[in-house]
């Protein structure tokens, strides 16, 4: 896989898709990652990806990746050589987390720890999470 300038996790979410669109327009090489899990509705994710043309842009690569279950070696390969990793992937919604605590723990804690470990081991200079 080619090196990317920026990796964005949670790229099909509301904030991630808007950020990815702005980055796409900058001309930088962007890797967009999302597990495409239907927390609200798959139609919203698909609409955002189509609206912003993230899957069609020549400088953007979109991959469906689950950060919680992805092997560390694969995550390291994906972020390797990047200058920035912008980690926005998470399961949203406090109320829903009360009924699905395991799902939220996997996505929000295990997924975060996995991407953090990959970024740390690949010595990525900049890591932002929200």
N, C-alpha and C positions, 0 to 999 in steps of 0.2 A: 504494500500500500504506500502511496506517495505521502510525503510529509505535508501537513496542513499548517497554515498560519495560526488558525484558531479552531478549537474544538468547543462546540456548544452542546451540553446535555440538556434534555428536556426541550428539544427544539420544536416539538409539535404542540407544546403548551402555549398559553396565551402570551406570556412574557418572552419565552424562548423563540417563538415564531416571529414576533415583531423584532427582536434583537437580531435574529438570523437574517431577516430581510434587510435590515440596515447594513449588516456586515456584508451580505451578498452584494449590495450596491456599491460597496467600497472597492470591490475587485480583489479582495484577499481570498485565499484558498481556505474554504470553511468545511469542516466536518461536523455535520449535524447528527446527533444521536438521540433516539427516543425509543422507549419500549412499546409505545402505542397502546398502552393498556387503557381500556375504556372506563375511566373513572366517572366521567360525566356521560359523554356520548362520543363514539368514534367519528360521528359526522362533523363535530367541531374541529377535531384534529385534522381530518381530511380536508375540510374547507380551508383551514389556515394554510396547510401545506400547498394546496392548489392555488389559493388566492395569491400567496407570495411567490409561487413558482419555485419553491426550494428544491423540488425533485428534478426540475428541468434546467436549472442554472448550470452553466459550464464550470463555474468556480466553486460549486457546492456539491458535496457528496452527502447523501442522506442514508443512514443505516439504522435498521431496527435492532436495538441492542438493549438488553435488560442488565443494568449495572449490578444488580443484586446477584444474578446468577452467572454472569460472564466470568470466565477464567481470568486471573490476574495477567497471565502472559498475553492474552488477547487484548485486554485493556491497555497494557503497556505498548503493544504494537500500534494500537489505534492513536494514542496520544504522542507517541515517539516523534521527536523533531518539532513539535508544536511550540509556539512561543507563549500561547495563552490557552488555558482551559477555563471556560465559563460554565460552572456547574449549576444548572437551574432545575435539574430533574428531581422530582419529589411527588409523592401522592398528596394532593391538596385536600383541604376540608377537615376542620377539627371535629365536627360532629360525626362525620363518616368514620373517622379513625377510631372512635369509641366502639363501633360495631365491627371493625375489621383491624384489630390491633396488630395481628401478625403481618398482614399485607403492608401496613404502614411502617412497621419496624423494618421489614425487608427492604422496601423501596427507599425509605428516608434515612435509615441508619446503616444498614449493610451496604446499600448502593453507594452512599456517601463515603464510607470507609474504603470500599473497593476503588473508587475513582481517586480518592486521596492517596492511597497506596501506589497506584499506577503513576500519578503525577509526581509523587515524591521519588519513586525509584527511577523515573526517566528524567529527573532534574528539570522539569518544566519551570521556566523562570517566573511565570505569573499564573496564579490560581485564584479565581473569584467564585464565591458561592453565595447563593441567596435562597 
